[in-house]
Amino acid sequence: MRIHWLFAALLVPGMALAAEGMWTLDNLPKAKMQAEYGFTPSEGWIKRTMLGSARIAGGCSASFVSKDGLVMTNHHCASECLDQMSTAKKNLIKDGFLAKGREQELICPEIELNRLEQITDVTTEVKNATAGLDGAAFKNAQNAVKAKLTSACVGNDKETVRCDVVDLYHGGLYQVYKYHRFQDTRLVWAPEKAAAFFGGDPDNFNFPRYDLDITLLRAYEGGKPAKIENYFPFSKSGAQEGEMVFVTGQPGSTQRQLTVSQLTTLRDLTLVNNLIRLAEMRGVLEQYSKNSPEAARNAEHALFGVENAYKAFRGRLSALQDPALMKQKQDEETALRQFVAKQPALQAKVGGAWDAIAAAQQAYRQIEAPYGLIEGGRGFSSKYSSYARALVRGAEERAKPSGERLPEYADAKLPELEQELFSTAPVYPEYEKVMLSLSLTKLREMLGTDDPFVKQVLGKQSPEQLSDALIDHTKLGDPAVRKALWQGGKEAILKSDDPFIKQELALDPAARAIRARYEKEVDSVQQKNSELIAQARFAEQGTSAYPDATFTLRLSYGEVKGWQEGDKKIPPFTTIGGAFERDTGADPFALPASWHAAKSKLNLAQRYNLATTNDIIGGNSGSPMINRNGEIVGLIFDGNIHSLGGAFWFDPRDNRSIAVHSGAILETLGKVYGGADLVKEIQAH
């Protein structure tokens, strides 16, 4: 990445921020869109776009592309399903998959699809519930009101309805997002990984790209394909250079409205520790993968995720290490504080918020390691441990009224938790031993050999010895055992002799204690004071600014456009012929045999991948790219290297989204993979 890439941008007077923003669909910048592109979306267009969009609850975007429930997302978003449906003899990630008929479509055991159907503002209810409260009381009241609101929204339809309380503008607004839930999701088509991730890690976050990063799924209801009224038909011609395009997806998280103290913590602590952890995990996974082809297959999904996250976090750290970016953030914060100071009533209410959040950062620095390792998910990195925690805590929490539980065990959240807990996906003991051993090793390293919690966990055993002992004697790999323990409640848990259950029962009090401290000293302080800062922003700007990403439906608009890389102009399109030219025959630049067999039939001039100015971030993977007519012109799968600083700001000159061209999807699905029926289905209007 270029040094001081932001500084140059700050020297450009009046640089237009066209295309910036991940906008909620109930607050689109219509006047700005009309002024820049001569297009104002109608209410009907917005409604159809909302209902045609979808998300994969685990963290990706998707869209409906036929009336019979066909869903398009990225290959890497569905790779966990491909992995779970694979065996030592049939590797769907390596070999790809095509269902010749609907009876051959494979159930994905852990994919839940959500379609947003209604947005309701509940800001008054949430803020009234927490008024005048601090610390644990604030957090408990907020949890209770959220549980009440989501339960009322879901009603008696928990199998088909999901409701989330969404925090926008860091507490400035609270809204209930009501979704239609599809828990029966089936695999229809996926190309080989060699085509979907051609170029591998060397090409990741770069351009030109030549990736067919797509998977087709199908949503089912009542054992039959779901009937969908609003979906996006395909455009074969796709968008032209300079044409306005839209990305409708679920961006996961941005930090463009954080305080300077929060960004400093990210830069100096969180991102650095995450990069160290990912680098170590990558080494362990690579070493384990060398043991056998089956070991490599078991670790493949995790290794992809680690490598992708490492590159993304490294880009974010580089952005925050640029003094010019931090100066810009400091200047913005200073200006807002000065605006507040000029209004005595606002100053009295909001003035101390920045200092309170800074104090919370100091508290976080003291407890980051124990919180992350004991409660936050970085410790006990094993599916067995996750199952045990869900079972033990579930038994304890479900005995309470929904509003008094930990949020992840509220009534509205249980269907998603149960889908994962009862999943029939295989668990691989030898792989889990490696991951658990690594986690326990890091626990001892970071907290110290003499730490009471470490002593309680390990006793006299080494991490390897404890991992072997736990996994060799557990039965939690069997979904029937997990289901029986869940249904048996607290009595069944207390009677269980499973070593992971017994361990979790012993350790849960310490984990809950560190969580309670984090919520009291860090989370509640940040939440309460971020709400105050949001009030200041609203007083100055109203809702003319877009909120940070929250893994909820957003619309980004932009255009098909390349960029300038030094003296070199980067064009916005690649072609299928370019993929063959890039093919070396050696991984990761080796096209699969199916492509070489079909080369004579392919239109080598067909546009393959494209770059646009749309503003996206992680979570947008799998987002449909549509034109003004609501037709699919592309499928988002990545951003370029300059987009990695997009967590904190947007530079329209070289921040680009990367998508698979709609014409390339139709061309290869029909001519390489024999999916003629699917081609007809996704082109039907």
BELHUMO-V272066 format. One record per residue. N is the residue number from 1. RES is the residue in three letters. NEAR is the number of other C-alpha atoms within 12 Angstrom. Layout:
N/RES/NEAR, N/RES/NEAR
This chain:
1/MET/25, 2/ARG/17, 3/ILE/17, 4/HIS/20, 5/TRP/29, 6/LEU/34, 7/PHE/19, 8/ALA/17, 9/ALA/22, 10/LEU/23, 11/LEU/13, 12/VAL/13, 13/PRO/9, 14/GLY/9, 15/MET/15, 16/ALA/16, 17/LEU/25, 18/ALA/27, 19/ALA/38, 20/GLU/39, 21/GLY/42, 22/MET/45, 23/TRP/39, 24/THR/39, 25/LEU/38, 26/ASP/27, 27/ASN/26, 28/LEU/28, 29/PRO/29, 30/LYS/25, 31/ALA/15, 32/LYS/24, 33/MET/28, 34/GLN/17, 35/ALA/13, 36/GLU/21, 37/TYR/23, 38/GLY/14, 39/PHE/23, 40/THR/21, 41/PRO/29, 42/SER/19, 43/GLU/15, 44/GLY/15, 45/TRP/24, 46/ILE/30, 47/LYS/24, 48/ARG/30, 49/THR/44, 50/MET/42, 51/LEU/33, 52/GLY/42, 53/SER/51, 54/ALA/50, 55/ARG/47, 56/ILE/48, 57/ALA/36, 58/GLY/26, 59/GLY/33, 60/CYS/42, 61/SER/51, 62/ALA/56, 63/SER/57, 64/PHE/47, 65/VAL/49, 66/SER/35, 67/LYS/26, 68/ASP/26, 69/GLY/39, 70/LEU/44, 71/VAL/52, 72/MET/55, 73/THR/50, 74/ASN/45, 75/HIS/47, 76/HIS/45, 77/CYS/43, 78/ALA/51, 79/SER/45, 80/GLU/34, 81/CYS/40, 82/LEU/45, 83/ASP/39, 84/GLN/32, 85/MET/32, 86/SER/27, 87/THR/22, 88/ALA/20, 89/LYS/12, 90/LYS/17, 91/ASN/27, 92/LEU/35, 93/ILE/39, 94/LYS/31, 95/ASP/25, 96/GLY/38, 97/PHE/37, 98/LEU/33, 99/ALA/28, 100/LYS/18, 101/GLY/15, 102/ARG/25, 103/GLU/16, 104/GLN/15, 105/GLU/28, 106/LEU/31, 107/ILE/30, 108/CYS/35, 109/PRO/30, 110/GLU/36, 111/ILE/42, 112/GLU/43, 113/LEU/45, 114/ASN/45, 115/ARG/43, 116/LEU/41, 117/GLU/30, 118/GLN/25, 119/ILE/26, 120/THR/24, 121/ASP/23, 122/VAL/28, 123/THR/28, 124/THR/17, 125/GLU/23, 126/VAL/34, 127/LYS/30, 128/ASN/16, 129/ALA/24, 130/THR/28, 131/ALA/20, 132/GLY/14, 133/LEU/21, 134/ASP/25, 135/GLY/27, 136/ALA/25, 137/ALA/23, 138/PHE/30, 139/LYS/38, 140/ASN/28, 141/ALA/30, 142/GLN/38, 143/ASN/32, 144/ALA/31, 145/VAL/33, 146/LYS/41, 147/ALA/34, 148/LYS/31, 149/LEU/35, 150/THR/38, 151/SER/31, 152/ALA/25, 153/CYS/31, 154/VAL/31, 155/GLY/19, 156/ASN/14, 157/ASP/20, 158/LYS/27, 159/GLU/27, 160/THR/28, 161/VAL/34, 162/ARG/39, 163/CYS/41, 164/ASP/42, 165/VAL/40, 166/VAL/32, 167/ASP/32, 168/LEU/39, 169/TYR/39, 170/HIS/36, 171/GLY/37, 172/GLY/35, 173/LEU/33, 174/TYR/31, 175/GLN/32, 176/VAL/34, 177/TYR/36, 178/LYS/35, 179/TYR/37, 180/HIS/34, 181/ARG/35, 182/PHE/41, 183/GLN/37, 184/ASP/32, 185/THR/37, 186/ARG/42, 187/LEU/46, 188/VAL/41, 189/TRP/47, 190/ALA/46, 191/PRO/45, 192/GLU/35, 193/LYS/38, 194/ALA/35, 195/ALA/44, 196/ALA/44, 197/PHE/40, 198/PHE/37, 199/GLY/32, 200/GLY/28, 201/ASP/24, 202/PRO/19, 203/ASP/25, 204/ASN/33, 205/PHE/39, 206/ASN/35, 207/PHE/36, 208/PRO/38, 209/ARG/43, 210/TYR/45, 211/ASP/50, 212/LEU/52, 213/ASP/48, 214/ILE/49, 215/THR/47, 216/LEU/48, 217/LEU/49, 218/ARG/45, 219/ALA/45, 220/TYR/33, 221/GLU/22, 222/GLY/14, 223/GLY/18, 224/LYS/19, 225/PRO/25, 226/ALA/30, 227/LYS/22, 228/ILE/28, 229/GLU/22, 230/ASN/32, 231/TYR/40, 232/PHE/45, 233/PRO/38, 234/PHE/38, 235/SER/33, 236/LYS/28, 237/SER/23, 238/GLY/37, 239/ALA/40, 240/GLN/26, 241/GLU/22, 242/GLY/20, 243/GLU/27, 244/MET/34, 245/VAL/42, 246/PHE/47, 247/VAL/53, 248/THR/54, 249/GLY/54, 250/GLN/47, 251/PRO/41, 252/GLY/29, 253/SER/31, 254/THR/36, 255/GLN/30, 256/ARG/35, 257/GLN/33, 258/LEU/37, 259/THR/36, 260/VAL/30, 261/SER/29, 262/GLN/38, 263/LEU/33, 264/THR/31, 265/THR/29, 266/LEU/33, 267/ARG/30, 268/ASP/22, 269/LEU/25, 270/THR/26, 271/LEU/29, 272/VAL/24, 273/ASN/27, 274/ASN/28, 275/LEU/29, 276/ILE/20, 277/ARG/30, 278/LEU/32, 279/ALA/24, 280/GLU/23, 281/MET/33, 282/ARG/29, 283/GLY/22, 284/VAL/28, 285/LEU/32, 286/GLU/27, 287/GLN/19, 288/TYR/28, 289/SER/24, 290/LYS/17, 291/ASN/18, 292/SER/16, 293/PRO/17, 294/GLU/22, 295/ALA/27, 296/ALA/28, 297/ARG/35, 298/ASN/38, 299/ALA/36, 300/GLU/34, 301/HIS/32, 302/ALA/32, 303/LEU/33, 304/PHE/31, 305/GLY/25, 306/VAL/29, 307/GLU/30, 308/ASN/30, 309/ALA/28, 310/TYR/30, 311/LYS/34, 312/ALA/35, 313/PHE/34, 314/ARG/32, 315/GLY/32, 316/ARG/38, 317/LEU/34, 318/SER/35, 319/ALA/38, 320/LEU/40, 321/GLN/28, 322/ASP/26, 323/PRO/21, 324/ALA/23, 325/LEU/36, 326/MET/32, 327/LYS/21, 328/GLN/24, 329/LYS/30, 330/GLN/23, 331/ASP/16, 332/GLU/20, 333/GLU/28, 334/THR/18, 335/ALA/17, 336/LEU/31, 337/ARG/32, 338/GLN/20, 339/PHE/24, 340/VAL/30, 341/ALA/19, 342/LYS/17, 343/GLN/18, 344/PRO/14, 345/ALA/14, 346/LEU/26, 347/GLN/23, 348/ALA/16, 349/LYS/22, 350/VAL/32, 351/GLY/29, 352/GLY/23, 353/ALA/32, 354/TRP/35, 355/ASP/22, 356/ALA/29, 357/ILE/35, 358/ALA/27, 359/ALA/23, 360/ALA/34, 361/GLN/31, 362/GLN/23, 363/ALA/25, 364/TYR/33, 365/ARG/26, 366/GLN/21, 367/ILE/29, 368/GLU/32, 369/ALA/31, 370/PRO/34, 371/TYR/32, 372/GLY/30, 373/LEU/32, 374/ILE/37, 375/GLU/32, 376/GLY/22, 377/GLY/22, 378/ARG/30, 379/GLY/33, 380/PHE/42, 381/SER/33, 382/SER/33, 383/LYS/33, 384/TYR/39, 385/SER/43, 386/SER/31, 387/TYR/37, 388/ALA/40, 389/ARG/41, 390/ALA/38, 391/LEU/44, 392/VAL/39, 393/ARG/37, 394/GLY/41, 395/ALA/28, 396/GLU/29, 397/GLU/26, 398/ARG/29, 399/ALA/21, 400/LYS/19, 401/PRO/19, 402/SER/30, 403/GLY/30, 404/GLU/26, 405/ARG/31, 406/LEU/34, 407/PRO/33, 408/GLU/28, 409/TYR/33, 410/ALA/37, 411/ASP/41, 412/ALA/39, 413/LYS/33, 414/LEU/33, 415/PRO/29, 416/GLU/35, 417/LEU/31, 418/GLU/31, 419/GLN/30, 420/GLU/29, 421/LEU/35, 422/PHE/29, 423/SER/33, 424/THR/24, 425/ALA/26, 426/PRO/28, 427/VAL/27, 428/TYR/28, 429/PRO/29, 430/GLU/27, 431/TYR/34, 432/GLU/34, 433/LYS/34, 434/VAL/36, 435/MET/38, 436/LEU/36, 437/SER/34, 438/LEU/35, 439/SER/37, 440/LEU/39, 441/THR/34, 442/LYS/32, 443/LEU/37, 444/ARG/31, 445/GLU/19, 446/MET/26, 447/LEU/26, 448/GLY/18, 449/THR/23, 450/ASP/17, 451/ASP/17, 452/PRO/17, 453/PHE/28, 454/VAL/31, 455/LYS/20, 456/GLN/23, 457/VAL/37, 458/LEU/30, 459/GLY/19, 460/LYS/14, 461/GLN/21, 462/SER/24, 463/PRO/30, 464/GLU/24, 465/GLN/22, 466/LEU/29, 467/SER/36, 468/ASP/25, 469/ALA/22, 470/LEU/36, 471/ILE/32, 472/ASP/22, 473/HIS/19, 474/THR/30, 475/LYS/27, 476/LEU/40, 477/GLY/32, 478/ASP/23, 479/PRO/24, 480/ALA/17, 481/VAL/26, 482/ARG/37, 483/LYS/29, 484/ALA/22, 485/LEU/35, 486/TRP/35, 487/GLN/21, 488/GLY/23, 489/GLY/24, 490/LYS/24, 491/GLU/17, 492/ALA/24, 493/ILE/33, 494/LEU/24, 495/LYS/16, 496/SER/28, 497/ASP/20, 498/ASP/31, 499/PRO/27, 500/PHE/40, 501/ILE/39, 502/LYS/25, 503/GLN/33, 504/GLU/35, 505/LEU/31, 506/ALA/21, 507/LEU/29, 508/ASP/29, 509/PRO/21, 510/ALA/24, 511/ALA/29, 512/ARG/24, 513/ALA/20, 514/ILE/28, 515/ARG/31, 516/ALA/25, 517/ARG/27, 518/TYR/34, 519/GLU/33, 520/LYS/27, 521/GLU/33, 522/VAL/36, 523/ASP/32, 524/SER/34, 525/VAL/36, 526/GLN/38, 527/GLN/37, 528/LYS/42, 529/ASN/36, 530/SER/36, 531/GLU/34, 532/LEU/34, 533/ILE/38, 534/ALA/40, 535/GLN/31, 536/ALA/38, 537/ARG/33, 538/PHE/26, 539/ALA/23, 540/GLU/21, 541/GLN/15, 542/GLY/17, 543/THR/23, 544/SER/20, 545/ALA/26, 546/TYR/35, 547/PRO/40, 548/ASP/39, 549/ALA/38, 550/THR/36, 551/PHE/39, 552/THR/45, 553/LEU/52, 554/ARG/44, 555/LEU/42, 556/SER/43, 557/TYR/44, 558/GLY/41, 559/GLU/38, 560/VAL/37, 561/LYS/31, 562/GLY/33, 563/TRP/30, 564/GLN/18, 565/GLU/20, 566/GLY/11, 567/ASP/7, 568/LYS/9, 569/LYS/16, 570/ILE/24, 571/PRO/25, 572/PRO/35, 573/PHE/38, 574/THR/31, 575/THR/30, 576/ILE/40, 577/GLY/26, 578/GLY/24, 579/ALA/38, 580/PHE/31, 581/GLU/18, 582/ARG/24, 583/ASP/24, 584/THR/15, 585/GLY/18, 586/ALA/14, 587/ASP/19, 588/PRO/24, 589/PHE/28, 590/ALA/28, 591/LEU/38, 592/PRO/32, 593/ALA/21, 594/SER/24, 595/TRP/33, 596/HIS/24, 597/ALA/15, 598/ALA/23, 599/LYS/24, 600/SER/15, 601/LYS/20, 602/LEU/30, 603/ASN/23, 604/LEU/23, 605/ALA/20, 606/GLN/29, 607/ARG/41, 608/TYR/44, 609/ASN/47, 610/LEU/51, 611/ALA/49, 612/THR/52, 613/THR/44, 614/ASN/52, 615/ASP/55, 616/ILE/58, 617/ILE/52, 618/GLY/38, 619/GLY/39, 620/ASN/48, 621/SER/45, 622/GLY/47, 623/SER/55, 624/PRO/55, 625/MET/58, 626/ILE/46, 627/ASN/37, 628/ARG/30, 629/ASN/27, 630/GLY/39, 631/GLU/39, 632/ILE/46, 633/VAL/45, 634/GLY/53, 635/LEU/55, 636/ILE/55, 637/PHE/49, 638/ASP/50, 639/GLY/43, 640/ASN/40, 641/ILE/33, 642/HIS/42, 643/SER/43, 644/LEU/39, 645/GLY/41, 646/GLY/43, 647/ALA/40, 648/PHE/41, 649/TRP/35, 650/PHE/37, 651/ASP/35, 652/PRO/33, 653/ARG/31, 654/ASP/39, 655/ASN/41, 656/ARG/44, 657/SER/56, 658/ILE/51, 659/ALA/56, 660/VAL/53, 661/HIS/45, 662/SER/42, 663/GLY/38, 664/ALA/43, 665/ILE/50, 666/LEU/39, 667/GLU/36, 668/THR/41, 669/LEU/37, 670/GLY/28, 671/LYS/25, 672/VAL/34, 673/TYR/36, 674/GLY/24, 675/GLY/27, 676/ALA/23, 677/ASP/22, 678/LEU/36, 679/VAL/31, 680/LYS/20, 681/GLU/26, 682/ILE/35, 683/GLN/28, 684/ALA/20, 685/HIS/20
